[in-house]
Amino acid sequence: MPPRKAKATAPSDEQEPSPGRRRRSEAQVQKNEETRARLLNAAARVIGKYGYAGCSIARVAARAKVAHGTFYLHFKSQQDLFDQLLPALGAEMLEVIGKAVRDSKSLIELEHRGLVANFDYLVQHPYLHRVTSEAELYAPVAYRQYFEELAKPYKKSLRRSMAAQSQPAFSEDQLDAVISMLLGARYYLLTRFCVEGNSLKPLTPELTQTYLRFVAEGLGVKLDMPAEAIAAPAAEVVPLAPRRKRKVAGQGDD
């Protein structure tokens, strides 16, 4: 009898996909990431103009130039978008600040570089101020996560800088409270001195010097930067979107 032919078997799921299929898969993943980023960016700008209350899915999809149904491929709901938005924006800002403070040689240099990079970024992305300030009400989970993520690298940098001191001013357990105070000081400097009408302007060198002196004396370190070394931030004044009045019944929506 002639030998039986080997029975053909279906390709296994574990087999390596063809190069063409792999390229298509990678391209689709990249496309999905780009679409999600566009939706997040669109949501940030819509909130910057209309606030969370006026940030409808329709407005976000229109701003991102995607179909309404595409939104639900990336977010379960409007609230899911809100909960993911601020942490995503914060991660982008932290990346910029992290590069700015790299190789700082003292605690005050670290604080100065971080402060300038932080305020420059906010001036260049003015919508982030409203996204943050209203998140406490509309996205409280994201609001807490945002500040927790800001605090982590800040604490790591401060710990490293303070370790060089012969007698650190604060213990490890006290650093969390110190960082909360410093982040709070930055936030209120922004709202008190940088938000002016419909514009967001950089922190002045004088206010920067005052803040650094406050930090130096509070942390028990030497203010080793002369006033002339504290240059004004490079960012220019950026107009904020005016806060819209409540819609009157019968008026159209733009």
C-alpha positions in Angstrom: 0.0 0.0 0.0 1.3 3.5 -0.8 2.2 5.5 2.3 -0.5 7.8 3.7 -0.1 11.5 3.1 0.4 13.6 6.1 -2.8 15.2 7.2 -2.8 19.0 6.8 -3.2 20.8 10.0 -4.6 24.2 10.6 -2.0 26.9 11.5 -1.5 27.2 15.2 -2.5 30.4 17.0 1.1 30.4 18.4 2.7 30.6 14.9 4.5 33.8 14.1 2.3 36.1 12.1 3.4 37.0 8.6 5.4 40.2 8.2 2.6 41.9 6.4 0.1 41.0 9.1 2.5 42.1 11.8 3.0 45.5 10.0 -0.7 46.0 9.7 -1.2 45.2 13.4 1.5 47.6 14.5 0.1 50.3 12.2 -3.3 49.8 13.7 -2.0 50.0 17.2 -0.2 53.3 16.3 -3.3 54.6 14.7 -5.4 53.8 17.8 -2.9 55.5 20.0 -2.9 58.6 17.8 -6.7 58.7 17.8 -6.9 58.4 21.6 -4.3 61.2 21.9 -6.4 63.4 19.6 -9.5 62.8 21.7 -7.6 63.7 24.9 -6.1 66.8 23.3 -9.5 67.8 22.0 -11.2 67.3 25.4 -8.6 69.4 27.1 -9.2 72.3 24.7 -12.9 72.0 24.9 -12.8 72.1 28.7 -10.4 75.1 28.5 -13.1 76.9 26.5 -16.4 75.6 27.9 -15.5 73.9 31.2 -16.3 70.3 32.1 -20.0 71.1 32.1 -19.8 72.1 28.4 -17.5 69.2 27.4 -19.9 67.0 25.5 -18.9 63.9 23.6 -20.2 65.5 20.4 -17.9 68.5 20.9 -14.9 66.4 21.7 -15.4 64.1 18.6 -16.0 67.1 16.4 -12.8 68.8 17.7 -10.8 65.6 17.2 -12.4 65.2 13.8 -13.5 61.6 14.4 -16.9 59.9 14.1 -19.1 60.0 17.3 -19.0 56.3 17.6 -15.1 56.2 17.4 -15.1 57.9 20.9 -16.5 54.7 22.4 -13.7 52.6 21.0 -11.4 54.5 23.4 -13.5 55.6 26.4 -16.5 53.9 28.0 -18.2 57.2 28.8 -17.8 60.9 29.3 -16.8 60.3 32.9 -14.2 57.7 31.8 -12.7 60.4 29.6 -12.7 62.9 32.5 -11.0 60.4 34.7 -8.2 59.7 32.3 -7.7 63.2 31.0 -5.8 65.0 33.8 -3.4 62.2 34.6 -2.5 61.9 30.9 -1.9 65.7 30.7 0.1 65.6 33.9 2.3 62.8 32.6 3.2 65.0 29.6 4.1 67.9 31.8 6.1 65.8 34.2 8.2 64.5 31.2 9.1 68.1 30.3 9.9 69.1 33.9 12.0 66.0 34.4 14.2 66.9 31.5 14.5 70.4 32.8 15.7 69.5 36.3 18.1 66.7 35.2 21.7 67.2 36.5 20.7 70.0 38.9 23.6 70.5 41.3 21.8 71.8 44.3 18.3 71.7 45.9 17.7 75.4 45.0 18.9 74.9 41.4 16.5 71.9 41.2 13.6 74.0 42.6 14.4 76.9 40.3 14.6 74.7 37.2 11.4 72.9 38.1 9.5 76.0 38.9 10.4 77.7 35.6 9.7 74.6 33.5 6.4 74.1 35.4 5.2 77.6 34.7 6.5 77.8 31.2 4.5 74.6 30.4 1.3 76.0 31.9 1.7 79.3 30.0 2.1 77.3 26.8 -0.8 75.0 27.6 -3.3 77.5 29.2 -6.2 75.1 29.0 -4.5 72.9 31.6 -5.3 75.4 34.4 -9.0 75.1 33.9 -8.8 71.3 33.4 -7.1 71.1 36.8 -9.1 73.6 38.8 -12.5 72.1 37.8 -11.4 68.5 38.1 -11.8 68.5 41.9 -15.5 68.7 41.3 -16.0 66.8 38.0 -13.2 64.2 38.2 -12.1 63.9 41.9 -10.4 60.5 41.3 -8.3 62.0 38.5 -7.6 65.1 40.6 -6.1 63.1 43.4 -4.1 60.9 41.0 -2.8 64.0 39.2 -1.3 65.5 42.4 0.0 62.1 43.6 1.8 61.6 40.3 3.3 65.1 40.6 4.5 64.4 44.1 6.3 61.1 43.3 9.2 62.5 41.2 9.3 65.7 43.3 9.8 63.6 46.5 12.5 61.5 44.8 14.4 64.6 43.7 14.1 66.4 47.0 15.2 63.3 48.9 18.3 63.0 46.7 19.1 66.7 47.1 18.6 66.8 50.9 20.7 63.7 51.3 23.7 65.8 50.5 23.0 68.0 53.5 24.9 67.3 56.7 21.8 67.7 58.7 18.6 67.4 56.5 15.9 69.8 57.7 13.1 67.2 57.4 12.7 63.5 57.9 11.6 61.1 55.3 8.1 60.9 56.9 7.8 64.7 56.8 8.7 65.1 53.1 5.1 64.3 51.9 3.8 67.2 53.9 6.6 69.5 52.6 5.9 68.6 49.0 2.2 69.2 49.4 3.0 72.7 50.8 5.3 73.4 47.9 2.9 72.2 45.2 0.2 74.3 46.9 2.4 77.4 46.9 3.0 76.9 43.2 -0.7 76.5 42.4 -1.7 79.6 44.3 1.2 81.7 42.8 -0.3 80.7 39.4 -3.9 81.6 40.2 -3.0 84.8 42.2 -0.2 86.3 40.0 -0.3 84.6 36.6 -4.0 84.4 35.7 -4.9 88.0 34.6 -8.3 88.5 33.0 -8.2 86.3 29.9 -4.5 85.8 29.9 -2.0 83.5 31.5 1.4 85.1 32.0 4.8 83.8 33.3 5.9 84.2 36.9 8.1 87.3 37.2 11.8 87.1 38.2 10.9 89.0 41.5 8.2 86.4 42.4 10.5 83.6 41.5 13.2 85.0 43.7 10.7 85.4 46.6 9.6 81.8 46.2 13.1 80.4 46.1 14.0 82.4 49.2 10.9 81.0 51.0 12.0 77.4 49.9 15.6 77.9 51.0 14.8 79.2 54.4 12.0 76.7 54.9 14.2 73.7 54.0 17.3 75.1 55.8 19.5 75.4 52.7 21.6 78.2 51.3 20.1 80.4 48.5 23.1 79.9 46.3 21.6 81.7 43.2 22.1 85.5 42.7 19.1 87.5 41.7 20.5 88.2 38.3 20.8 84.4 37.6 17.0 84.1 37.9 16.0 84.9 34.3 12.4 85.5 33.3 10.7 82.4 31.8 10.9 82.2 28.0 7.2 81.6 27.6 5.0 84.5 26.4 1.6 85.6 27.6 -1.0 83.3 26.2 -4.7 84.3 26.1 -7.1 82.1 28.0 -10.5 81.2 26.6 -13.1 83.4 28.3 -15.4 81.6 30.6 -18.8 81.4 28.9 -21.9 82.8 30.4 -24.7 80.4 31.2 -26.8 79.6 28.1 -30.1 81.4 27.9 -33.1 79.4 26.8 -33.7 79.9 23.1 -30.2 80.9 22.2 -28.3 78.8 19.8 -25.1 76.8 20.6 -21.9 77.5 18.7 
